[in-house]
């Protein structure tokens, strides 16, 4: 593996999700040689809700565009998220993302990698 790699996310195909209005593109995962980091692009169309997930590792997402809601399924707490905000999720927190009248694009993921993130739109 090269010590420095340039990865073009435009050349990576999204993973097919059952919900076609939620797109997940794996930019950097263990399959690429990453041991401690994950980078995924998650895109939600308007009026969508991801599957509730609980991951075994910390998770960070940067809101690249749009706006939506991060929903803590355990405490029933909802927080608005929008462009240029960062979301930090502690391990074992049951969460989901919700969109209303806007689309949402997130960049980030669990570190280290947790395969459960791949089912966010199933």
N, C-alpha and C positions, 0 to 999 in steps of 0.2 A: 504494500500500500504506500502511496506517495505521502510524504509528510504534510503537504498542503494540497488540497483538492478544491477545485472550483466546480460547484454543482449548479446546473441550470434547471430549475424546477419546471420550466416550460417544456423540457424534454422528457418529463416523467408523467406517465399516465396515472390518473386517479384509480384508486381501488374501487371496484364496483360495490356500491351499497344497495341494499334492498330499496331504501328510500332514495329515489333518483334526484330528489331536491336537496340532498346533503352529499357533498363531495369531500373525499379524503385523499390527499396526495402525499405519499411518504417521501419526503425530501432526503432525510437522513435517518437511518435505522441501523440496527446491528448487521443487517444484510449488506450494508455499505462499509462495515468495519468499525462503526461507532460503538464504543463500550459504555459510555456514560451519558451520552446526549441523544436526544431525539428531536427531529424537526419535521413537523407535519403541517400541511396547509389544509384547513378545514373551511369549507364554504357552505353556508346555509342560504337557501332561497328564502323569500318572504314567507311568513306564517308556518314556520317549522319548529319542531322540538326534537332534539337528539335523544337517543336512548339514555336513560340514567346509567351512569358508570361510577364505579368505585375502583380506583387504581392503587396499586401497591407502592407507588413511589410518588414523590413530589411532581407537580405538574405546573407548568407555566405557559401561558398563552399571551401573545401580543395581538391586540385588535388592529389589523391592517386597514380595514375599511368597514363602513356600515355601523350598525348598532343593534343591540339585542339585550338579552338578559342571561346572567349566570344564575342558576337556580340550585340552591343547596336543598336537596331532596329530603335530607334528614331533619333539618330545622325549619323547613318550609320558608326559607328566606330567599328573596329575590333581589339582585342588584343589577342596575343598569350598567351596560358596558358599551363603549363606543370608541371610535378611531383614536389611536395613540394611547389607549389604556392598557395596562398590564394586569393579568389575572394570575394569582398564585393560589394553588389548591393543595392542601396538605394530603398526605397519604390516607387512604381509606375513607375519604369524604365522598358521599354519594351526590353526584352533581349532574346537571344537564344544561344545555344551551337552548335558548328559545329566541326566535325572531318573530316580529309582528309585521309592521309595514315596510321594514327595511331588510336588505340582505346583510350578511355578516361574513367577514373573512378573518380567520384567526391563523396565527403562525406560532408553533410551539409544540408542546407535548410533554409526556412524562419522562423524567430522568432519574434513574435509568429507565430504559424502555419497558413498557408493559403492554403486551399483546392485546389486552382488552380494549385499548383505545381504537383498535381497528374495526370494532363493531359499533362505533358511535352512530352510524346511520342505518344499521340493520334492524 
